[in-house]
């Protein structure tokens, strides 16, 4: 497996952002058995996504603010996105998608239906991440060049996001059916090829169906607004899928622990991707990041106001900020996840102009001259300024590709929207919200239990005292509460929080700061890589002149985000 890990590392080092060149991948495992593709794809996918989170999502979702005032006029948090940043997901994930296609092709040759199913789950995950980032993208012809054994370049047509999601629904339905077959002849595959689930197909089936729930929730609002909730897949076997009915079926299987769609049942079912600071081929993307570079990412006061007790203040330069005050019982209880992510308790405003960043940092120093602004936890001995606990966010041994708590938040939201009739009342989905928040805490903080005082008190605060749109949680503001807490829970999970914001408008985020560009619109997509217009000329132009209206902009909503509800809520951030 050393060859596989080295191959995975080599894949990521390719700098070419051109889709067609990446599709013909000289490092692809073309002669390997299908199961040998699994860990390299999983590892490099996660490697890319945690990089994208820290470099992009953390600013878009207002978890963090950039402290480097020299580049503050051109940073993601100000919605002025450098060209190279737009390439990150495209460059990293299309390589993995090409390998997933090759994996599926090899599984067909091996007549191994189970591995075909795993390949379909990987393809579904990868292509949704890509289309959720850019919108319409190459799909039907994506990753085929290496399979055709052709020389030279070719161009690739862009497919609509709606058609891509129809195909994803079919792929996930097919994967579930294939994994449901009798396993007597094929009980599993080599654990060495699958460091995530150790070759256990049942675990893959649960992950695939949980991903299916995410997919249905992602497109649900749009399909209901556009087609009454019925998605016509065009596939003879799958047929038309009712989003509410299918989510209800998934929830029933989740509750019973049986049925046609086994779901993740606990934190142990999460897809956890292994990293190592002892093995060079398994280092995190942050392994060699210096402390100075790591510390340029500071906690945003938007996040601290949700996680800690804060008092609004105005500094000597007229900049409004929030000072965190750790409270005891009866006040805003400290979120038990905070010191797993940040070393100090003071947040920093976002969307500031460069001169204000400089002034703010200069006036927020300790008596010894050190910054009091919270920075991401890093290093094995990175103690928190709150409790002194130790957590290594920079070089953790595992990072989750999807959290178990996300599945609970999905069901809670579906209940609050009335899509699952059995939990459509507040009293029925309220316990699911509580369990989702609890699971998220336990996923992140290894030092507490369900009975810990700080956990019990924080849950009480979130569910009965925390205000959403000016009042405590009730049926009127349940969606905001669910998605605000989900926003906290999807910290470090790729682009998920950004997707939820675009899809729903929650959490409520101010996007009209003094340095905010892009017409004060939090970016709705990433631009296609710059070299697409030169190398994929015809189809790039077709996409840009079509659904994008003539410019490769970051203001056009992707298909599933283009709903009246989402646009109305997002507009509140610019009032």
LINLIN-V66416 format. One record per residue. OMEGA is omega as a letter, one per 20 degrees, with the letter a starting at -180 (none if undefined). BURIAL is 1 if it has 9 or more other C-alpha atoms within 8 Angstrom, else 0. D_CENTER is the distance of its C-alpha to the mean C-alpha in whole Angstrom. Layout:
omega,burial,d_center
OMEGA,BURIAL,D_CENTER
OMEGA,BURIAL,D_CENTER
This chain:
omega,burial,d_center
r,0,28
r,0,29
a,0,29
a,1,26
r,1,24
r,1,26
r,1,25
a,1,21
a,1,22
r,1,24
a,1,22
a,1,19
r,0,22
a,0,23
a,0,23
a,0,24
a,1,21
a,1,24
a,1,22
r,1,26
r,1,26
a,1,23
r,1,24
a,1,27
a,1,26
a,0,29
a,0,27
a,0,26
a,1,27
a,0,29
a,0,32
r,0,30
a,1,30
a,1,27
a,1,26
r,1,26
a,1,23
a,1,20
r,1,19
r,1,20
a,1,17
a,1,15
a,1,15
r,1,15
r,1,12
r,1,10
a,1,13
a,1,11
r,1,8
r,1,9
r,1,11
r,1,9
a,1,8
a,1,11
a,0,13
a,1,11
a,1,8
r,1,10
r,1,13
a,1,12
r,1,11
r,1,14
a,1,13
r,1,16
a,1,18
a,1,20
a,1,24
a,0,25
a,1,27
a,0,29
a,0,26
r,1,25
a,1,26
r,1,23
a,1,20
a,1,17
r,1,17
r,1,20
r,1,19
a,1,21
r,1,19
a,1,21
a,1,21
r,0,20
a,0,16
a,1,16
a,1,17
a,1,14
a,1,12
a,1,15
a,1,17
a,1,15
r,1,14
r,1,17
a,1,19
r,1,17
r,1,17
r,1,21
r,1,21
r,1,20
r,1,22
r,1,25
r,1,24
a,1,25
r,1,28
r,1,29
r,1,28
r,1,30
r,0,33
a,0,33
a,0,33
a,1,30
a,1,29
r,1,26
r,1,25
r,1,25
r,1,23
r,1,20
r,1,20
r,1,19
r,1,16
r,1,15
a,1,16
r,1,14
a,1,11
a,1,12
r,1,13
r,1,11
a,1,8
a,1,11
r,1,13
r,1,10
a,1,10
a,1,14
r,1,16
a,1,19
r,1,19
r,1,21
a,1,20
r,0,24
a,0,25
r,1,22
a,1,23
a,1,27
a,1,29
r,1,29
a,0,30
a,0,33
a,0,34
r,0,35
r,0,36
a,0,35
r,0,32
a,0,31
a,0,29
a,1,26
r,1,26
r,1,23
r,1,22
r,1,21
r,1,18
r,0,20
r,0,22
a,1,18
r,1,17
a,1,21
r,1,21
r,1,17
r,1,19
a,1,22
a,1,20
r,1,19
r,1,22
r,1,24
r,1,22
r,1,23
r,0,26
a,1,27
r,1,26
a,0,28
r,0,31
a,0,33
a,0,32
a,0,36
a,0,36
a,0,33
a,0,31
r,0,29
a,1,28
r,1,28
a,1,26
r,0,27
a,1,25
a,1,22
r,1,21
a,1,18
r,1,20
r,1,24
a,1,24
a,1,24
a,1,24
r,0,24
r,1,20
r,1,19
r,1,20
r,1,19
a,1,15
a,1,16
r,1,17
r,1,14
r,1,12
r,1,15
r,1,14
a,1,11
a,1,12
r,1,15
a,1,14
a,1,12
a,1,15
a,1,18
a,1,19
a,1,20
r,1,21
r,1,23
a,1,24
a,0,25
r,0,27
r,0,27
a,1,24
r,1,26
r,1,24
a,0,27
a,1,25
r,0,28
a,0,28
a,0,32
a,0,30
r,1,27
r,1,29
a,1,28
r,1,25
a,1,25
r,1,21
a,1,23
a,1,25
r,1,23
r,1,20
r,1,24
r,1,24
a,1,21
r,1,22
r,1,25
r,1,24
a,1,22
a,0,25
a,0,28
a,1,26
r,0,28
a,0,28
a,0,27
r,1,23
a,1,22
r,1,19
a,1,18
a,1,20
r,0,19
a,1,17
a,0,19
a,1,18
r,1,14
a,1,13
a,1,14
a,1,14
r,1,18
a,1,18
r,1,22
r,1,24
a,0,27
a,0,26
a,0,26
a,0,24
r,1,21
r,1,21
r,1,17
a,0,17
a,1,18
a,1,21
r,0,23
a,0,22
a,0,25
r,0,25
r,0,26
r,0,23
a,1,21
r,1,22
r,1,22
a,1,18
r,1,20
r,1,18
a,1,19
r,1,21
a,1,19
a,1,17
r,1,20
r,1,22
a,0,20
a,1,20
r,1,23
a,1,27
r,1,28
r,0,31
r,0,31
r,0,33
a,1,34
a,1,35
r,0,38
r,0,36
a,0,36
r,1,32
r,1,30
a,1,28
r,1,27
a,1,29
r,1,27
r,0,30
a,0,29
r,1,31
a,0,33
r,0,33
r,0,34
r,0,31
a,1,28
r,1,27
r,1,24
a,1,21
r,1,21
a,1,18
a,1,19
r,1,21
a,1,18
a,1,16
a,1,19
a,1,23
a,1,25
a,1,25
r,1,25
a,1,23
r,1,23
r,1,23
r,1,21
r,1,22
r,1,26
a,1,28
a,1,29
r,0,32
r,1,31
a,1,28
r,1,31
a,1,33
a,1,31
a,1,30
a,0,34
r,0,34
a,1,32
r,1,33
r,0,35
r,0,39
r,0,38
r,0,36
r,0,33
r,0,30
a,1,29
a,1,25
r,1,23
a,1,21
r,1,18
r,1,20
r,1,21
a,1,23
a,0,25
a,0,27
a,1,25
r,1,26
r,1,25
a,1,28
a,0,27
a,0,28
r,0,29
a,0,26
r,1,25
a,1,21
a,1,20
a,1,16
a,1,18
r,1,19
r,1,18
r,0,19
r,0,16
a,1,12
r,1,10
r,1,8
r,1,8
r,1,10
a,1,13
r,1,13
r,1,10
r,1,13
r,1,16
r,1,14
a,1,14
r,1,17
r,1,18
r,1,17
r,1,19
a,1,22
r,1,22
a,1,22
a,1,25
r,1,23
a,1,24
a,0,28
r,0,28
a,1,26
r,1,26
a,1,28
a,1,27
a,0,29
r,1,27
r,1,24
r,1,24
r,0,24
r,1,21
a,1,19
a,1,21
r,1,20
r,1,17
r,1,17
a,1,19
r,1,17
r,1,14
a,1,17
r,1,19
a,1,16
a,0,16
a,1,19
a,0,22
a,0,25
r,1,25
r,0,26
a,0,26
a,0,29
a,0,29
a,0,30
r,1,27
a,1,25
a,1,27
r,1,28
r,1,25
r,1,24
r,1,27
a,1,26
a,1,23
a,1,25
a,0,28
r,1,28
a,1,25
r,0,25
a,1,23
r,0,25
r,0,28
a,0,28
a,1,27
r,1,25
a,0,27
a,0,27
a,0,27
a,1,24
a,1,22
r,1,19
a,1,19
a,1,19
a,1,16
r,1,14
r,1,15
r,1,14
r,1,11
r,1,10
a,0,12
a,1,10
r,1,7
r,0,8
r,0,7
r,1,4
a,1,3
a,1,3
a,0,3
r,1,6
r,1,7
a,1,7
r,1,9
a,1,11
a,1,12
a,1,13
a,1,15
r,1,16
j,1,15
r,1,15
a,1,18
r,0,18
a,0,21
a,1,20
r,1,24
a,1,25
a,0,28
a,1,26
r,1,23
r,1,24
a,1,23
r,0,25
r,1,23
r,1,20
a,1,17
a,1,15
r,1,15
r,1,14
r,1,15
r,1,18
r,1,19
a,1,20
a,1,24
r,0,26
a,1,25
r,1,28
a,0,30
r,0,29
a,1,28
a,1,30
a,0,31
r,1,28
a,1,26
r,1,29
a,0,29
a,1,25
r,1,26
a,1,29
a,0,27
a,0,24
r,1,24
r,0,27
r,0,29
r,0,26
a,0,23
r,1,22
r,1,19
a,1,20
r,0,20
r,1,18
a,1,16
a,1,18
r,1,16
a,1,16
r,1,19
a,1,21
a,0,23
a,0,22
a,1,18
r,1,21
a,1,23
r,1,21
a,1,19
a,0,23
r,1,23
a,1,22
r,1,24
none,0,27
